[in-house]
Amino acid sequence: MLHKISLYYFSPTGGTKKAGETFCQEMAGKVEVIDLGVPKQTVREPEREVVVFAAPVFGGRIPKLVTDKIRKLHGNGKRAVTLAVYGTRAYEDALLELNRAVEGQGFQVAASAALIARHSIVPEVGAGRPDEKDQEEIRDFAKSVLEKLRTSFQGTVKVPGNDPYKEAMNMPATPISLPVCNQCKRCVSICPAEAISISDGMVTTDTEACILCMACTVACPQGARILPPPLQEQMNEKLGALKTVRRENEFYL
Ligand SMILES: Cc1cc2nc3c(=O)[nH]c(=O)nc-3n(C[C@H](O)[C@H](O)[C@H](O)COP(=O)(O)O)c2cc1C
């Protein structure tokens, strides 16, 4: 086990965080945790020699917010592990994009994984994941990574994905607020894209800025933030067939 490890993560609805923490707790006694979803932050450089990057998959890619923040870091040859967390459909070019972003900053990627969590738009897909079995697999992966870090490996790990990447998702929609909203401003403060504002008793969501990450829908204490019902219906239909599918985690060492 390492003494301490750094974990950079973005996890609007908690699945990526859970997977990332499970991995890091098996790797090290202490974890330095940096939440890339905190608005208006200056992303600090990693304290430790081994750095874990965990990001959710949006439309087969990594959210731009994550790659933009990674581009502010300096790897200086530090070793990295990347985790792309997705909702059973597919991770497509996301892991390759994450690895390229991390390598581009001078980190050496020792290992990667594509892990399953609950789908944040249709939560019945991958419900309950990462579950006990997933966590066991993630812990076994961490043990193998520790073993690899003991050797002086060269080069970086190979992961699937296409170049050029799939075009970035473009859904011109945002969650909406129901009348039960009591304007507590929780959504305003947690929105990683700073897309939500309240004035004159009205909650406004900036369509250009919103990345549809669903953080506000999970954080709202009143359950007042939801996707517009026609869009939710459309997503339920598109992903409905995946409700009975158990996709497996994939590990690259
Ligand atoms: C806007 C958006 C796009 C998504 N695109 C995909 C996708 O392309 N493939 C997939 O399997 N899951 C997709 N998901 C599901 C997330 O990758 C999955 O729920 C992930 O665990 C979310 O991370 P979090 O729980 O840390 O927020 C998408 C979710 C959102 C909100």
The ligand as an SDF file (V2000), in Angstrom:
LIG
                    3D

 31 33  0  0  0  0  0  0  0  0999 V2000
  -25.2970   14.0390  -20.2290 C   0  0  0  0  0  0  0  0  0  0  0  0
  -24.9990   12.6040  -19.9660 C   0  0  0  0  0  0  0  0  0  0  0  0
  -24.4840   11.8030  -20.9590 C   0  0  0  0  0  0  0  0  0  0  0  0
  -24.2020   10.4540  -20.7070 C   0  0  0  0  0  0  0  0  0  0  0  0
  -23.6570    9.6900  -21.7080 N   0  0  0  0  0  0  0  0  0  0  0  0
  -23.4040    8.3850  -21.4690 C   0  0  0  0  0  0  0  0  0  0  0  0
  -22.8350    7.5630  -22.4900 C   0  0  0  0  0  0  0  0  0  0  0  0
  -22.4790    8.0180  -23.5620 O   0  0  0  0  0  0  0  0  0  0  0  0
  -22.6680    6.2400  -22.2240 N   0  0  0  0  0  0  0  0  0  0  0  0
  -23.0350    5.6850  -21.0210 C   0  0  0  0  0  0  0  0  0  0  0  0
  -22.9160    4.4800  -20.8800 O   0  0  0  0  0  0  0  0  0  0  0  0
  -23.4940    6.4560  -20.0100 N   0  0  0  0  0  0  0  0  0  0  0  0
  -23.6860    7.7860  -20.2120 C   0  0  0  0  0  0  0  0  0  0  0  0
  -24.1560    8.5790  -19.2000 N   0  0  0  0  0  0  0  0  0  0  0  0
  -24.2910    8.0090  -17.8370 C   0  0  0  0  0  0  0  0  0  0  0  0
  -23.0950    8.3880  -16.9740 C   0  0  0  0  0  0  0  0  0  0  0  0
  -21.8880    8.1360  -17.6300 O   0  0  0  0  0  0  0  0  0  0  0  0
  -23.1050    7.5900  -15.6690 C   0  0  0  0  0  0  0  0  0  0  0  0
  -24.3530    7.6700  -15.0530 O   0  0  0  0  0  0  0  0  0  0  0  0
  -22.0270    8.0540  -14.7060 C   0  0  0  0  0  0  0  0  0  0  0  0
  -21.9690    7.1460  -13.6610 O   0  0  0  0  0  0  0  0  0  0  0  0
  -22.3180    9.4140  -14.1400 C   0  0  0  0  0  0  0  0  0  0  0  0
  -21.3230    9.7070  -13.1960 O   0  0  0  0  0  0  0  0  0  0  0  0
  -21.6660   10.3120  -11.7400 P   0  0  0  0  0  0  0  0  0  0  0  0
  -22.5600    9.2910  -11.0450 O   0  0  0  0  0  0  0  0  0  0  0  0
  -20.3610   10.4450  -11.1030 O   0  0  0  0  0  0  0  0  0  0  0  0
  -22.3970   11.5820  -11.9760 O   0  0  0  0  0  0  0  0  0  0  0  0
  -24.4470    9.9120  -19.4270 C   0  0  0  0  0  0  0  0  0  0  0  0
  -24.9730   10.7400  -18.4130 C   0  0  0  0  0  0  0  0  0  0  0  0
  -25.2340   12.0650  -18.6730 C   0  0  0  0  0  0  0  0  0  0  0  0
  -25.7690   12.9240  -17.5650 C   0  0  0  0  0  0  0  0  0  0  0  0
  1  2  1  0
  2  3  1  0
  2 30  2  0
  3  4  2  0
  4  5  1  0
  4 28  1  0
  5  6  2  0
  6  7  1  0
  6 13  1  0
  7  8  2  0
  7  9  1  0
  9 10  1  0
 10 11  2  0
 10 12  1  0
 12 13  2  0
 13 14  1  0
 14 15  1  0
 14 28  1  0
 15 16  1  0
 16 17  1  0
 16 18  1  0
 18 19  1  0
 18 20  1  0
 20 21  1  0
 20 22  1  0
 22 23  1  0
 23 24  1  0
 24 25  2  0
 24 26  1  0
 24 27  1  0
 28 29  2  0
 29 30  1  0
 30 31  1  0
M  END
$$$$
